[in-house]
Amino acid sequence: MTDQPRAVHLADYQPYTHRVEHVALTFRLAPRATRVLAALRLSPNPGRPGRHDLRLDGEQLRLIAVRIEGREVAARVDATGMTIPAEMLPEGGFTLETEVEIAPEGNTALEGLYMSRGMYCTQCEAEGFRKITYYPDRPDVMAPFRVRIEADLPVLLSNGNPLGQGPGWAEWEDPWPKPAYLFALVAGDLVAHSADFTTASGRAVALNIWVRAGDQDRCAYAMDSLIRSMRWDEEVYGREYDLDVFNIVAVDDFNMGAMENKGLNIFNSKYVLASPETATDDDFARIEAIIAHEYFHNWTGNRITCRDWFQLCLKEGLTVFRDQQFSGDMRSHAVKRIEDVLMLRARQFREDGGPLAHPVRPDSYVEINNFYTATIYEKGAEVIGMLKRLVGEEGYARALDLYFTRHDGEAATIEDWLRVFEDATGRDLAQFKRWYTEAGTPRVKVWEEWDGESYTLTFEQENPATPGQPEKGAKVIPIAVGLLNPNGDEVLPTTVLELTQDRQSFRFPAAARPVPSILRGFSAPVVLERDVSPEERAFLLAHDTDPFNKWEAGRALAKDLLARMVTEGAAPGPDWLDAIARVTFDEGLDPAFRALALRLPGEDDMASTLHAGGITPDPARIWAERRRMGEALARRLGPQLPGLIEALAEPGPFTPDARAAGRRALRIAALALLARVDGGRAARAAHAAADNMTEEVGALIALLEVGAGQEELVAFEARWGRDRNVMDKWFALQIAHAHPDQAVAVTEALTRHPDFDWKNPNRFRSVIGALSANHAGFHHGSGAGYRLVADWLLRLDPLNPQTAARMSTAFETWPRYDADRQGMVQAELARMAAAPGLSRDLGEMVARMRGA
């Protein structure tokens, strides 16, 4: 690296020296020379007594002029900002004017103001506004903004409400104080898919989704999701929208999924555009969830923001929890919970168990963009879910009402958040706070004892060491428990136990020895360790009244079996095969649940499980045994699969609702299994007959998994070659489902494809990210996967450091594997670390992984 940036520490926080009372911006847009004129009304901050220099953040700006109260001043400018000495500042309030020039067309980092296929667009979270103009670019500086845009483009958008427009100009005003990271501007040749919404208090709101011409017929589901989100937030949280207009813009080049800028949400186009022909059921579900997430930020993130970036989980964890609630209400709470836990275990548990582990509220960082992680988002949501379980529905509602009342218009902290719950419910949450300040996934061991009259469960929690935190105290862990009689009747309905000590016992009256159902609903993000026989797991799969634990029993059966297959060469026996068969054909169960029950444990999940058990995982063997497991299941279910597939066919036109999506999910799962025994004959017919992308892609995956599908891939490209979002699927499918010995070669070939636009984040992720997701291919014993991914990260880093850094997490699990693989990964990390000009983003990630 060319420099060694210093870490930022939570303990060093101080309020900003000045208040920003109002911001007026003028943009004179030009691809290579955009002029930005800023007028800031400033006054000394009483929270920082004394006279202070005025320090403004600014990067990659060409300064034209600086004026205070109309007079030119000589400011000190360096690579990260501008300083105006205190002696040059008036004693009271004053207006600071700056004029800078920036080049949006050359901004390949997609941070600040940049261009995407002729459209001007901004992305300012976390610290992108400093690449637009000089400003105190920190979340605790909040001000109302007025914006004038001058450009020869038909659509000129910014935050807030429109003030006026004319040929070549438009003006916007956001009356609500906001931090700079929520600023947004879009200018381009766009068309709107529009609707109206009337709030609970009767205010009319104009809704628009802005897209490129030709895409407006794929916005209906996103608009429907937005309207349902707005109504849900009114009904469930009492939160009403507060502007006259709500705009969404779909952008092709975007580092993230979407951004909640006040009144002007900017979305990666893949999370807006959908039609039955181009989007899968998973796409529809993600669009619904992400639209809701960004809208819910209007209150949990915008009206109440975070004081500093260490408090990022305060807005993101809470908003993820809210969008999970919404999706559960819209679809199935049971299925949604299983899907959320699968993601948590795949992404966040992996993070918690490796060199990139960090608390939900970190205490230091070098580059804040590197902390938009599964720990902040998914674990942050789990912590709020635990808090809700501990205080109950009514306590949670009282606390949230108090939170919105007390902190509206403020930049809050985790301490503010917990104090609201303490004041609303009377609970002491000092110990619970450890969930925010300590990294790592707790492990909870369970023992049981029955003496003929009572049944005792004893729990012991262990909080493993993580980087920088070798020792931790006991956490408050809510453990939801139910007890079943040997005949399957529930004798203890779900009861939440509070584990607050290192070791703790709970006793229940029991005339017969019960079967425990522990951690119902996955009531805490922990690893549960308990010796359970295959017979007990099969019993719970058949009888448990808790949907999550019913699924978990089948999952545990499969993981236990697969572990024995990998380590002992065991064969799938009737206990697991028969249990899964019963679930698969149980018409009393939700088809979406049955589809999840058929999903085999993932290869990365098994590698983690084996490593936790003291076994060095062999990716190639895991792949081979998982394949053998799928073939055994296919043979067991095979005779009944054609009938199931036929029975699940949906008559009539495609609908994206949960019921129809669940039936398609089970149908496709059955089709994939059948392909293993019929050579793909049924899958090929289904692909030819498919009238929607869900079944087209599902059948294609089934073919790829059995080594077929090449003709279908050619036809797919011929049909969809001009649709960027659909072609991302085409690239990713070939790599993700390639044989491990061929995955690198397939990836290399696709990087030479004329449509491999590696500067586009979506396309880069669909190719290089797909190789990272092919567990046995990426971890191939040759090391070729490691070298290829590192090569591309180094190529991308100078242009787009954020995307390069986020995708470098492919290497975070290297300590799990054998010495040869460890050595090869370390060599690639060392090569990246030594690269000249390595970005701060990628440099920090590489350093943390090397330090494991």
Number of C-alpha atoms within 10 A of each C-alpha: 16 11 9 10 12 9 13 15 13 16 8 8 11 10 14 19 20 22 21 23 17 17 22 16 20 17 19 17 21 17 16 13 15 20 22 23 23 23 19 22 20 18 18 22 16 12 12 13 9 10 15 17 14 19 21 17 21 25 21 17 20 15 18 12 14 19 16 18 15 11 9 13 15 12 16 11 16 11 10 14 20 19 15 18 15 14 10 13 20 13 11 8 16 16 19 20 21 20 20 20 22 26 20 26 19 14 20 18 20 27 25 26 25 24 22 19 10 12 21 22 24 27 26 22 22 21 22 22 28 25 23 28 29 26 22 24 23 21 24 21 22 25 21 18 24 22 25 22 23 21 18 16 16 15 19 24 22 28 28 27 19 18 13 11 15 9 10 14 18 20 21 21 19 21 16 17 20 26 26 27 24 26 25 26 21 23 22 22 16 21 18 19 18 15 14 13 19 14 16 15 8 8 13 15 17 14 21 20 26 25 25 16 11 9 18 18 13 18 21 18 18 24 22 13 19 27 19 16 24 20 19 19 20 15 12 12 16 14 20 18 23 17 18 15 19 23 21 28 23 23 24 19 22 24 19 16 18 24 26 24 31 29 26 26 24 28 26 20 22 21 23 31 24 24 19 18 15 18 22 22 23 13 20 23 19 17 24 25 26 23 28 27 27 28 30 28 24 22 23 24 26 26 19 22 29 24 21 18 23 24 24 27 31 29 25 23 24 26 26 27 21 24 24 20 18 22 22 16 12 19 17 16 18 18 21 20 19 20 13 14 18 15 14 20 20 16 17 23 22 22 23 23 23 20 23 25 27 26 22 30 24 22 17 16 17 18 21 17 19 18 22 15 20 22 29 27 24 25 29 27 26 24 24 20 21 21 21 17 18 18 19 12 11 12 19 21 18 16 23 18 16 17 21 19 10 13 16 16 18 20 22 22 20 20 12 15 16 20 19 22 24 17 13 20 16 12 13 13 15 12 12 18 16 18 24 20 16 24 27 26 24 21 16 21 16 18 13 14 12 17 12 11 11 15 20 16 17 16 21 18 25 18 20 16 17 22 17 10 15 9 10 16 14 19 21 24 25 22 24 20 20 22 24 22 17 13 10 16 13 19 13 17 14 19 15 18 16 15 21 17 15 15 15 14 15 13 13 13 14 18 13 15 18 21 20 19 23 22 25 22 21 21 19 23 23 20 17 17 14 13 9 11 11 18 13 14 25 21 20 23 27 18 18 25 20 21 20 23 23 23 23 21 24 26 22 19 23 24 20 16 21 24 22 15 20 20 16 9 11 13 15 19 11 11 14 21 19 15 18 25 18 13 22 22 15 12 10 7 12 17 25 22 24 25 21 20 24 22 13 17 16 16 21 20 18 22 22 22 17 20 15 13 10 9 16 17 23 20 21 18 15 24 22 15 21 24 16 16 19 19 19 19 23 23 16 17 21 20 12 15 22 15 11 16 19 10 11 18 12 14 6 6 8 15 14 18 13 16 15 17 23 24 22 23 24 25 25 25 22 26 29 26 25 27 24 22 17 13 15 25 14 19 27 22 11 18 22 14 11 16 14 19 19 23 25 23 20 22 27 27 23 28 26 23 20 19 14 17 21 13 9 18 17 11 12 17 15 10 12 14 15 11 11 16 21 20 21 20 16 21 26 23 19 25 29 26 22 23 19 24 15 13 26 26 17 18 24 15 10 18 18 10 11 7 15 17 13 17 16 18 21 24 22 24 19 23 28 28 19 23 31 24 19 23 24 25 30 28 26 21 19 14 19 17 26 26 19 18 24 23 14 15 23 21 14 21 21 15 17 23 24 23 27 25 23 19 20 19 17 19 24 22 21 21 20 21 19 14 12 12 19 16 15 19 25 19 15 21 22 14 15 20 21 13 13 10 13 19 23 22 21 28 24 22 26 24 16 15 22 19 10 14
